[in-house]
């Protein structure tokens, strides 16, 4: 029974990690491009 509960939880954690990973990559990628006024908070 614990596996049935932990599997969706694991998927949710992986999704959250993927979102955070993508946001950090996007913020780091937009740092050198200061000419572009990119706001990740509004696009999220």
Biopython code that builds the backbone (N, CA, C, O; Angstrom):
import numpy as np
from Bio.PDB.StructureBuilder import StructureBuilder

atoms = [
    (1, "UNK", "N", (0.837, -1.201, 0.000)),
    (1, "UNK", "CA", (0.000, 0.000, 0.000)),
    (1, "UNK", "C", (0.876, 1.258, 0.000)),
    (1, "UNK", "O", (0.517, 2.279, -0.586)),
    (2, "UNK", "N", (2.010, 1.166, 0.656)),
    (2, "UNK", "CA", (2.890, 2.334, 0.716)),
    (2, "UNK", "C", (3.441, 2.672, -0.663)),
    (2, "UNK", "O", (3.661, 3.843, -0.974)),
    (3, "UNK", "N", (3.667, 1.643, -1.500)),
    (3, "UNK", "CA", (4.205, 1.898, -2.838)),
    (3, "UNK", "C", (3.186, 2.657, -3.689)),
    (3, "UNK", "O", (3.564, 3.506, -4.497)),
    (4, "UNK", "N", (1.898, 2.357, -3.511)),
    (4, "UNK", "CA", (0.863, 3.044, -4.287)),
    (4, "UNK", "C", (0.814, 4.521, -3.925)),
    (4, "UNK", "O", (0.468, 5.354, -4.764)),
    (5, "UNK", "N", (1.157, 4.854, -2.683)),
    (5, "UNK", "CA", (1.128, 6.252, -2.245)),
    (5, "UNK", "C", (2.430, 6.956, -2.621)),
    (5, "UNK", "O", (2.429, 8.133, -2.982)),
    (6, "UNK", "N", (3.535, 6.227, -2.532)),
    (6, "UNK", "CA", (4.835, 6.850, -2.780)),
    (6, "UNK", "C", (5.088, 7.067, -4.266)),
    (6, "UNK", "O", (5.838, 7.969, -4.638)),
    (7, "UNK", "N", (4.468, 6.247, -5.126)),
    (7, "UNK", "CA", (4.718, 6.401, -6.569)),
    (7, "UNK", "C", (4.198, 7.729, -7.112)),
    (7, "UNK", "O", (4.952, 8.441, -7.776)),
    (8, "UNK", "N", (2.934, 8.094, -6.855)),
    (8, "UNK", "CA", (2.457, 9.415, -7.319)),
    (8, "UNK", "C", (3.221, 10.541, -6.637)),
    (8, "UNK", "O", (3.463, 11.585, -7.242)),
    (9, "UNK", "N", (3.601, 10.335, -5.386)),
    (9, "UNK", "CA", (4.363, 11.354, -4.657)),
    (9, "UNK", "C", (5.721, 11.540, -5.314)),
    (9, "UNK", "O", (6.199, 12.665, -5.458)),
    (10, "UNK", "N", (6.347, 10.422, -5.716)),
    (10, "UNK", "CA", (7.647, 10.493, -6.383)),
    (10, "UNK", "C", (7.516, 11.227, -7.710)),
    (10, "UNK", "O", (8.376, 12.036, -8.059)),
    (11, "UNK", "N", (6.453, 10.952, -8.449)),
    (11, "UNK", "CA", (6.223, 11.630, -9.735)),
    (11, "UNK", "C", (6.046, 13.130, -9.513)),
    (11, "UNK", "O", (6.588, 13.941, -10.264)),
    (12, "UNK", "N", (5.292, 13.494, -8.488)),
    (12, "UNK", "CA", (5.061, 14.908, -8.194)),
    (12, "UNK", "C", (6.368, 15.595, -7.818)),
    (12, "UNK", "O", (6.622, 16.724, -8.238)),
    (13, "UNK", "N", (7.195, 14.917, -7.030)),
    (13, "UNK", "CA", (8.487, 15.488, -6.628)),
    (13, "UNK", "C", (9.380, 15.668, -7.847)),
    (13, "UNK", "O", (10.068, 16.682, -7.968)),
    (14, "UNK", "N", (9.374, 14.687, -8.755)),
    (14, "UNK", "CA", (10.190, 14.781, -9.967)),
    (14, "UNK", "C", (9.725, 15.945, -10.831)),
    (14, "UNK", "O", (10.549, 16.646, -11.419)),
    (15, "UNK", "N", (8.418, 16.155, -10.915)),
    (15, "UNK", "CA", (7.881, 17.263, -11.712)),
    (15, "UNK", "C", (8.308, 18.598, -11.103)),
    (15, "UNK", "O", (8.719, 19.511, -11.820)),
    (16, "UNK", "N", (8.209, 18.705, -9.779)),
    (16, "UNK", "CA", (8.607, 19.944, -9.098)),
    (16, "UNK", "C", (10.092, 20.214, -9.311)),
    (16, "UNK", "O", (10.493, 21.349, -9.567)),
    (17, "UNK", "N", (10.907, 19.165, -9.203)),
    (17, "UNK", "CA", (12.353, 19.322, -9.412)),
    (17, "UNK", "C", (12.630, 19.758, -10.845)),
    (17, "UNK", "O", (13.492, 20.604, -11.084)),
    (18, "UNK", "N", (11.899, 19.182, -11.798)),
    (18, "UNK", "CA", (12.101, 19.541, -13.207)),
    (18, "UNK", "C", (11.732, 21.001, -13.441)),
    (18, "UNK", "O", (12.417, 21.699, -14.189)),
    (19, "UNK", "N", (10.653, 21.473, -12.809)),
    (19, "UNK", "CA", (10.224, 22.870, -12.971)),
    (19, "UNK", "C", (11.269, 23.812, -12.370)),
    (19, "UNK", "O", (11.634, 24.816, -12.982)),
    (20, "UNK", "N", (11.741, 23.485, -11.177)),
    (20, "UNK", "CA", (12.762, 24.320, -10.527)),
    (20, "UNK", "C", (14.039, 24.322, -11.351)),
    (20, "UNK", "O", (14.691, 25.355, -11.498)),
    (21, "UNK", "N", (14.398, 23.146, -11.895)),
    (21, "UNK", "CA", (15.607, 23.024, -12.716)),
    (21, "UNK", "C", (15.484, 23.886, -13.964)),
    (21, "UNK", "O", (16.432, 24.570, -14.350)),
    (22, "UNK", "N", (14.306, 23.853, -14.596)),
    (22, "UNK", "CA", (14.089, 24.640, -15.813)),
    (22, "UNK", "C", (14.111, 26.136, -15.494)),
    (22, "UNK", "O", (14.649, 26.927, -16.269)),
    (23, "UNK", "N", (13.533, 26.524, -14.364)),
    (23, "UNK", "CA", (13.508, 27.940, -13.984)),
    (23, "UNK", "C", (14.911, 28.448, -13.692)),
    (23, "UNK", "O", (15.252, 29.572, -14.059)),
    (24, "UNK", "N", (15.726, 27.632, -13.035)),
    (24, "UNK", "CA", (17.092, 28.061, -12.721)),
    (24, "UNK", "C", (17.913, 28.180, -13.998)),
    (24, "UNK", "O", (18.709, 29.109, -14.139)),
    (25, "UNK", "N", (17.727, 27.251, -14.925)),
    (25, "UNK", "CA", (18.458, 27.315, -16.198)),
    (25, "UNK", "C", (18.027, 28.561, -16.976)),
    (25, "UNK", "O", (18.858, 29.246, -17.572)),
    (26, "UNK", "N", (16.726, 28.848, -16.966)),
    (26, "UNK", "CA", (16.218, 30.012, -17.703)),
    (26, "UNK", "C", (16.757, 31.304, -17.096)),
    (26, "UNK", "O", (17.152, 32.215, -17.824)),
    (27, "UNK", "N", (16.774, 31.387, -15.771)),
    (27, "UNK", "CA", (17.271, 32.603, -15.109)),
    (27, "UNK", "C", (18.765, 32.771, -15.353)),
    (27, "UNK", "O", (19.239, 33.891, -15.543)),
    (28, "UNK", "N", (19.506, 31.676, -15.348)),
    (28, "UNK", "CA", (20.952, 31.750, -15.594)),
    (28, "UNK", "C", (21.220, 32.094, -17.054)),
    (28, "UNK", "O", (22.194, 32.781, -17.361)),
    (29, "UNK", "N", (20.369, 31.624, -17.951)),
    (29, "UNK", "CA", (20.570, 31.872, -19.379)),
    (29, "UNK", "C", (20.229, 33.321, -19.726)),
    (29, "UNK", "O", (20.786, 33.879, -20.671)),
    (30, "UNK", "N", (19.314, 33.934, -18.963)),
    (30, "UNK", "CA", (18.911, 35.309, -19.259)),
    (30, "UNK", "C", (19.836, 36.324, -18.584)),
    (30, "UNK", "O", (19.734, 37.517, -18.867)),
    (31, "UNK", "N", (20.718, 35.892, -17.716)),
    (31, "UNK", "CA", (21.635, 36.821, -17.040)),
    (31, "UNK", "C", (22.579, 37.521, -18.014)),
    (31, "UNK", "O", (22.728, 38.740, -17.932)),
    (32, "UNK", "N", (23.230, 36.789, -18.944)),
    (32, "UNK", "CA", (24.120, 37.470, -19.888)),
    (32, "UNK", "C", (23.342, 38.377, -20.848)),
    (32, "UNK", "O", (23.871, 39.379, -21.329)),
    (33, "UNK", "N", (22.092, 38.020, -21.119)),
    (33, "UNK", "CA", (21.289, 38.818, -22.056)),
    (33, "UNK", "C", (20.538, 39.895, -21.284)),
    (33, "UNK", "O", (19.319, 39.818, -21.128)),
    (34, "UNK", "N", (21.264, 40.894, -20.803)),
    (34, "UNK", "CA", (20.628, 41.968, -20.037)),
    (34, "UNK", "C", (19.909, 42.951, -20.955)),
    (34, "UNK", "O", (19.116, 43.767, -20.486)),
    (35, "UNK", "N", (20.179, 42.880, -22.260)),
    (35, "UNK", "CA", (19.522, 43.770, -23.206)),
    (35, "UNK", "C", (18.041, 43.407, -23.320)),
    (35, "UNK", "O", (17.204, 44.252, -23.637)),
    (36, "UNK", "N", (17.733, 42.127, -23.053)),
    (36, "UNK", "CA", (16.344, 41.681, -23.128)),
    (36, "UNK", "C", (15.695, 41.768, -21.751)),
    (36, "UNK", "O", (16.139, 41.103, -20.815)),
    (37, "UNK", "N", (14.648, 42.581, -21.617)),
    (37, "UNK", "CA", (13.944, 42.669, -20.330)),
    (37, "UNK", "C", (13.047, 41.453, -20.116)),
    (37, "UNK", "O", (11.841, 41.510, -20.359)),
    (38, "UNK", "N", (13.646, 40.349, -19.659)),
    (38, "UNK", "CA", (12.886, 39.108, -19.465)),
    (38, "UNK", "C", (12.553, 38.955, -17.991)),
    (38, "UNK", "O", (13.433, 39.005, -17.132)),
    (39, "UNK", "N", (11.255, 38.767, -17.708)),
    (39, "UNK", "CA", (10.832, 38.582, -16.326)),
    (39, "UNK", "C", (10.217, 37.192, -16.187)),
    (39, "UNK", "O", (9.086, 36.983, -16.625)),
    (40, "UNK", "N", (10.934, 36.233, -15.587)),
    (40, "UNK", "CA", (10.415, 34.866, -15.453)),
    (40, "UNK", "C", (9.190, 34.801, -14.543)),
    (40, "UNK", "O", (8.384, 33.878, -14.661)),
    (41, "UNK", "N", (9.039, 35.773, -13.635)),
    (41, "UNK", "CA", (7.923, 35.735, -12.693)),
    (41, "UNK", "C", (6.592, 35.960, -13.409)),
    (41, "UNK", "O", (5.575, 35.407, -12.990)),
    (42, "UNK", "N", (6.577, 36.752, -14.471)),
    (42, "UNK", "CA", (5.328, 37.027, -15.179)),
    (42, "UNK", "C", (4.983, 35.897, -16.141)),
    (42, "UNK", "O", (3.805, 35.636, -16.390)),
    (43, "UNK", "N", (5.995, 35.222, -16.684)),
    (43, "UNK", "CA", (5.738, 34.141, -17.630)),
    (43, "UNK", "C", (5.317, 32.872, -16.910)),
    (43, "UNK", "O", (4.658, 32.020, -17.505)),
    (44, "UNK", "N", (5.686, 32.726, -15.635)),
    (44, "UNK", "CA", (5.369, 31.511, -14.897)),
    (44, "UNK", "C", (3.880, 31.448, -14.606)),
    (44, "UNK", "O", (3.411, 30.493, -13.988)),
]
sb = StructureBuilder()
sb.init_structure("model")
sb.init_model(0)
sb.init_chain("A")
sb.init_seg("    ")
for serial, (resi, resn, name, xyz) in enumerate(atoms, 1):
    if name == "N":
        sb.init_residue(resn, " ", resi, " ")
    sb.init_atom(name, np.array(xyz, "f"), 0.0, 1.0, " ", f" {name:<3s}", serial, name[0])
structure = sb.get_structure()
